[in-house]
């Protein structure tokens, strides 16, 4: 039951799809770009929320935009 071993003298060339632009992103690069984009979107939402908050002129406490009086000292809140 002896079988002769086969030698592979030539390997088949890898057939890959070429990019039209010549620029290909790998998996980790896509992950990093996705994380950066999500971070920028979160930062944008955070800054937008902070700009809409009302700050009490009496005690300096930051209040949600839907409130009309300060939650700490009950002073009226005004827009900037």
Chimera marker file (.cmm) of the C-alpha trace (Angstrom):
<marker_set name="trace">
<marker id="1" x="0.000" y="0.000" z="0.000" r="1" g="1" b="0" radius="0.5"/>
<marker id="2" x="2.788" y="2.332" z="-0.889" r="1" g="1" b="0" radius="0.5"/>
<marker id="3" x="1.683" y="5.366" z="-2.863" r="1" g="1" b="0" radius="0.5"/>
<marker id="4" x="4.184" y="7.595" z="-4.596" r="1" g="1" b="0" radius="0.5"/>
<marker id="5" x="4.159" y="11.171" z="-3.350" r="1" g="1" b="0" radius="0.5"/>
<marker id="6" x="3.165" y="13.901" z="-5.717" r="1" g="1" b="0" radius="0.5"/>
<marker id="7" x="5.205" y="17.033" z="-6.096" r="1" g="1" b="0" radius="0.5"/>
<marker id="8" x="3.544" y="20.302" z="-6.745" r="1" g="1" b="0" radius="0.5"/>
<marker id="9" x="5.830" y="22.071" z="-9.132" r="1" g="1" b="0" radius="0.5"/>
<marker id="10" x="3.624" y="24.990" z="-9.900" r="1" g="1" b="0" radius="0.5"/>
<marker id="11" x="1.090" y="26.656" z="-7.659" r="1" g="1" b="0" radius="0.5"/>
<marker id="12" x="-2.016" y="28.108" z="-9.144" r="1" g="1" b="0" radius="0.5"/>
<marker id="13" x="-1.919" y="31.905" z="-9.316" r="1" g="1" b="0" radius="0.5"/>
<marker id="14" x="-4.253" y="33.668" z="-6.937" r="1" g="1" b="0" radius="0.5"/>
<marker id="15" x="-7.076" y="35.289" z="-8.777" r="1" g="1" b="0" radius="0.5"/>
<marker id="16" x="-8.170" y="38.335" z="-6.844" r="1" g="1" b="0" radius="0.5"/>
<marker id="17" x="-10.546" y="41.057" z="-7.781" r="1" g="1" b="0" radius="0.5"/>
<marker id="18" x="-8.663" y="44.202" z="-8.636" r="1" g="1" b="0" radius="0.5"/>
<marker id="19" x="-9.947" y="47.477" z="-7.316" r="1" g="1" b="0" radius="0.5"/>
<marker id="20" x="-10.946" y="50.043" z="-9.890" r="1" g="1" b="0" radius="0.5"/>
<marker id="21" x="-9.273" y="52.828" z="-7.930" r="1" g="1" b="0" radius="0.5"/>
<marker id="22" x="-6.285" y="50.788" z="-6.811" r="1" g="1" b="0" radius="0.5"/>
<marker id="23" x="-7.077" y="51.548" z="-3.153" r="1" g="1" b="0" radius="0.5"/>
<marker id="24" x="-8.168" y="48.639" z="-0.957" r="1" g="1" b="0" radius="0.5"/>
<marker id="25" x="-8.963" y="48.803" z="2.764" r="1" g="1" b="0" radius="0.5"/>
<marker id="26" x="-8.217" y="45.843" z="4.999" r="1" g="1" b="0" radius="0.5"/>
<marker id="27" x="-10.418" y="44.697" z="7.878" r="1" g="1" b="0" radius="0.5"/>
<marker id="28" x="-8.562" y="46.516" z="10.684" r="1" g="1" b="0" radius="0.5"/>
<marker id="29" x="-8.446" y="49.720" z="8.633" r="1" g="1" b="0" radius="0.5"/>
<marker id="30" x="-12.204" y="49.579" z="8.141" r="1" g="1" b="0" radius="0.5"/>
<marker id="31" x="-12.678" y="49.040" z="11.882" r="1" g="1" b="0" radius="0.5"/>
<marker id="32" x="-10.512" y="52.031" z="12.770" r="1" g="1" b="0" radius="0.5"/>
<marker id="33" x="-12.324" y="54.268" z="10.278" r="1" g="1" b="0" radius="0.5"/>
<marker id="34" x="-15.688" y="53.117" z="11.658" r="1" g="1" b="0" radius="0.5"/>
<marker id="35" x="-14.608" y="53.844" z="15.252" r="1" g="1" b="0" radius="0.5"/>
<marker id="36" x="-13.339" y="57.303" z="14.297" r="1" g="1" b="0" radius="0.5"/>
<marker id="37" x="-16.583" y="58.139" z="12.484" r="1" g="1" b="0" radius="0.5"/>
<marker id="38" x="-18.713" y="56.924" z="15.401" r="1" g="1" b="0" radius="0.5"/>
<marker id="39" x="-16.573" y="58.944" z="17.810" r="1" g="1" b="0" radius="0.5"/>
<marker id="40" x="-16.999" y="62.088" z="15.717" r="1" g="1" b="0" radius="0.5"/>
<marker id="41" x="-20.758" y="61.579" z="15.535" r="1" g="1" b="0" radius="0.5"/>
<marker id="42" x="-20.968" y="61.105" z="19.318" r="1" g="1" b="0" radius="0.5"/>
<marker id="43" x="-18.836" y="64.206" z="19.902" r="1" g="1" b="0" radius="0.5"/>
<marker id="44" x="-21.106" y="66.220" z="17.601" r="1" g="1" b="0" radius="0.5"/>
<marker id="45" x="-24.236" y="65.084" z="19.450" r="1" g="1" b="0" radius="0.5"/>
<marker id="46" x="-22.612" y="65.756" z="22.837" r="1" g="1" b="0" radius="0.5"/>
<marker id="47" x="-21.587" y="69.299" z="21.874" r="1" g="1" b="0" radius="0.5"/>
<marker id="48" x="-25.028" y="69.990" z="20.406" r="1" g="1" b="0" radius="0.5"/>
<marker id="49" x="-26.719" y="68.822" z="23.606" r="1" g="1" b="0" radius="0.5"/>
<marker id="50" x="-24.398" y="70.958" z="25.745" r="1" g="1" b="0" radius="0.5"/>
<marker id="51" x="-25.110" y="74.052" z="23.663" r="1" g="1" b="0" radius="0.5"/>
<marker id="52" x="-28.877" y="73.643" z="24.145" r="1" g="1" b="0" radius="0.5"/>
<marker id="53" x="-28.650" y="73.313" z="27.935" r="1" g="1" b="0" radius="0.5"/>
<marker id="54" x="-29.666" y="76.354" z="29.964" r="1" g="1" b="0" radius="0.5"/>
<marker id="55" x="-27.237" y="77.644" z="32.586" r="1" g="1" b="0" radius="0.5"/>
<marker id="56" x="-28.676" y="79.329" z="35.642" r="1" g="1" b="0" radius="0.5"/>
<marker id="57" x="-27.461" y="82.923" z="36.028" r="1" g="1" b="0" radius="0.5"/>
<marker id="58" x="-27.991" y="82.716" z="39.792" r="1" g="1" b="0" radius="0.5"/>
<marker id="59" x="-26.137" y="79.527" z="40.810" r="1" g="1" b="0" radius="0.5"/>
<marker id="60" x="-24.430" y="78.430" z="37.553" r="1" g="1" b="0" radius="0.5"/>
<marker id="61" x="-26.098" y="75.006" z="37.412" r="1" g="1" b="0" radius="0.5"/>
<marker id="62" x="-26.612" y="73.416" z="33.981" r="1" g="1" b="0" radius="0.5"/>
<marker id="63" x="-30.284" y="72.568" z="33.343" r="1" g="1" b="0" radius="0.5"/>
<marker id="64" x="-32.096" y="70.652" z="30.567" r="1" g="1" b="0" radius="0.5"/>
<marker id="65" x="-33.573" y="72.827" z="27.784" r="1" g="1" b="0" radius="0.5"/>
<marker id="66" x="-37.185" y="71.891" z="28.616" r="1" g="1" b="0" radius="0.5"/>
<marker id="67" x="-37.116" y="73.378" z="32.131" r="1" g="1" b="0" radius="0.5"/>
<marker id="68" x="-38.154" y="76.956" z="32.858" r="1" g="1" b="0" radius="0.5"/>
<marker id="69" x="-36.816" y="77.156" z="36.434" r="1" g="1" b="0" radius="0.5"/>
<marker id="70" x="-33.496" y="76.009" z="37.882" r="1" g="1" b="0" radius="0.5"/>
<marker id="71" x="-33.698" y="72.612" z="39.557" r="1" g="1" b="0" radius="0.5"/>
<marker id="72" x="-31.336" y="73.695" z="42.357" r="1" g="1" b="0" radius="0.5"/>
<marker id="73" x="-32.370" y="77.240" z="43.279" r="1" g="1" b="0" radius="0.5"/>
<marker id="74" x="-35.721" y="77.653" z="41.399" r="1" g="1" b="0" radius="0.5"/>
<marker id="75" x="-34.565" y="80.848" z="39.678" r="1" g="1" b="0" radius="0.5"/>
<marker id="76" x="-36.074" y="81.499" z="36.230" r="1" g="1" b="0" radius="0.5"/>
<marker id="77" x="-33.971" y="80.330" z="33.290" r="1" g="1" b="0" radius="0.5"/>
<marker id="78" x="-33.485" y="82.489" z="30.210" r="1" g="1" b="0" radius="0.5"/>
<marker id="79" x="-32.030" y="81.765" z="26.796" r="1" g="1" b="0" radius="0.5"/>
<marker id="80" x="-28.516" y="82.973" z="26.100" r="1" g="1" b="0" radius="0.5"/>
<link id1="1" id2="2" r="1" g="1" b="0" radius="0.2"/>
<link id1="2" id2="3" r="1" g="1" b="0" radius="0.2"/>
<link id1="3" id2="4" r="1" g="1" b="0" radius="0.2"/>
<link id1="4" id2="5" r="1" g="1" b="0" radius="0.2"/>
<link id1="5" id2="6" r="1" g="1" b="0" radius="0.2"/>
<link id1="6" id2="7" r="1" g="1" b="0" radius="0.2"/>
<link id1="7" id2="8" r="1" g="1" b="0" radius="0.2"/>
<link id1="8" id2="9" r="1" g="1" b="0" radius="0.2"/>
<link id1="9" id2="10" r="1" g="1" b="0" radius="0.2"/>
<link id1="10" id2="11" r="1" g="1" b="0" radius="0.2"/>
<link id1="11" id2="12" r="1" g="1" b="0" radius="0.2"/>
<link id1="12" id2="13" r="1" g="1" b="0" radius="0.2"/>
<link id1="13" id2="14" r="1" g="1" b="0" radius="0.2"/>
<link id1="14" id2="15" r="1" g="1" b="0" radius="0.2"/>
<link id1="15" id2="16" r="1" g="1" b="0" radius="0.2"/>
<link id1="16" id2="17" r="1" g="1" b="0" radius="0.2"/>
<link id1="17" id2="18" r="1" g="1" b="0" radius="0.2"/>
<link id1="18" id2="19" r="1" g="1" b="0" radius="0.2"/>
<link id1="19" id2="20" r="1" g="1" b="0" radius="0.2"/>
<link id1="20" id2="21" r="1" g="1" b="0" radius="0.2"/>
<link id1="21" id2="22" r="1" g="1" b="0" radius="0.2"/>
<link id1="22" id2="23" r="1" g="1" b="0" radius="0.2"/>
<link id1="23" id2="24" r="1" g="1" b="0" radius="0.2"/>
<link id1="24" id2="25" r="1" g="1" b="0" radius="0.2"/>
<link id1="25" id2="26" r="1" g="1" b="0" radius="0.2"/>
<link id1="26" id2="27" r="1" g="1" b="0" radius="0.2"/>
<link id1="27" id2="28" r="1" g="1" b="0" radius="0.2"/>
<link id1="28" id2="29" r="1" g="1" b="0" radius="0.2"/>
<link id1="29" id2="30" r="1" g="1" b="0" radius="0.2"/>
<link id1="30" id2="31" r="1" g="1" b="0" radius="0.2"/>
<link id1="31" id2="32" r="1" g="1" b="0" radius="0.2"/>
<link id1="32" id2="33" r="1" g="1" b="0" radius="0.2"/>
<link id1="33" id2="34" r="1" g="1" b="0" radius="0.2"/>
<link id1="34" id2="35" r="1" g="1" b="0" radius="0.2"/>
<link id1="35" id2="36" r="1" g="1" b="0" radius="0.2"/>
<link id1="36" id2="37" r="1" g="1" b="0" radius="0.2"/>
<link id1="37" id2="38" r="1" g="1" b="0" radius="0.2"/>
<link id1="38" id2="39" r="1" g="1" b="0" radius="0.2"/>
<link id1="39" id2="40" r="1" g="1" b="0" radius="0.2"/>
<link id1="40" id2="41" r="1" g="1" b="0" radius="0.2"/>
<link id1="41" id2="42" r="1" g="1" b="0" radius="0.2"/>
<link id1="42" id2="43" r="1" g="1" b="0" radius="0.2"/>
<link id1="43" id2="44" r="1" g="1" b="0" radius="0.2"/>
<link id1="44" id2="45" r="1" g="1" b="0" radius="0.2"/>
<link id1="45" id2="46" r="1" g="1" b="0" radius="0.2"/>
<link id1="46" id2="47" r="1" g="1" b="0" radius="0.2"/>
<link id1="47" id2="48" r="1" g="1" b="0" radius="0.2"/>
<link id1="48" id2="49" r="1" g="1" b="0" radius="0.2"/>
<link id1="49" id2="50" r="1" g="1" b="0" radius="0.2"/>
<link id1="50" id2="51" r="1" g="1" b="0" radius="0.2"/>
<link id1="51" id2="52" r="1" g="1" b="0" radius="0.2"/>
<link id1="52" id2="53" r="1" g="1" b="0" radius="0.2"/>
<link id1="53" id2="54" r="1" g="1" b="0" radius="0.2"/>
<link id1="54" id2="55" r="1" g="1" b="0" radius="0.2"/>
<link id1="55" id2="56" r="1" g="1" b="0" radius="0.2"/>
<link id1="56" id2="57" r="1" g="1" b="0" radius="0.2"/>
<link id1="57" id2="58" r="1" g="1" b="0" radius="0.2"/>
<link id1="58" id2="59" r="1" g="1" b="0" radius="0.2"/>
<link id1="59" id2="60" r="1" g="1" b="0" radius="0.2"/>
<link id1="60" id2="61" r="1" g="1" b="0" radius="0.2"/>
<link id1="61" id2="62" r="1" g="1" b="0" radius="0.2"/>
<link id1="62" id2="63" r="1" g="1" b="0" radius="0.2"/>
<link id1="63" id2="64" r="1" g="1" b="0" radius="0.2"/>
<link id1="64" id2="65" r="1" g="1" b="0" radius="0.2"/>
<link id1="65" id2="66" r="1" g="1" b="0" radius="0.2"/>
<link id1="66" id2="67" r="1" g="1" b="0" radius="0.2"/>
<link id1="67" id2="68" r="1" g="1" b="0" radius="0.2"/>
<link id1="68" id2="69" r="1" g="1" b="0" radius="0.2"/>
<link id1="69" id2="70" r="1" g="1" b="0" radius="0.2"/>
<link id1="70" id2="71" r="1" g="1" b="0" radius="0.2"/>
<link id1="71" id2="72" r="1" g="1" b="0" radius="0.2"/>
<link id1="72" id2="73" r="1" g="1" b="0" radius="0.2"/>
<link id1="73" id2="74" r="1" g="1" b="0" radius="0.2"/>
<link id1="74" id2="75" r="1" g="1" b="0" radius="0.2"/>
<link id1="75" id2="76" r="1" g="1" b="0" radius="0.2"/>
<link id1="76" id2="77" r="1" g="1" b="0" radius="0.2"/>
<link id1="77" id2="78" r="1" g="1" b="0" radius="0.2"/>
<link id1="78" id2="79" r="1" g="1" b="0" radius="0.2"/>
<link id1="79" id2="80" r="1" g="1" b="0" radius="0.2"/>
</marker_set>
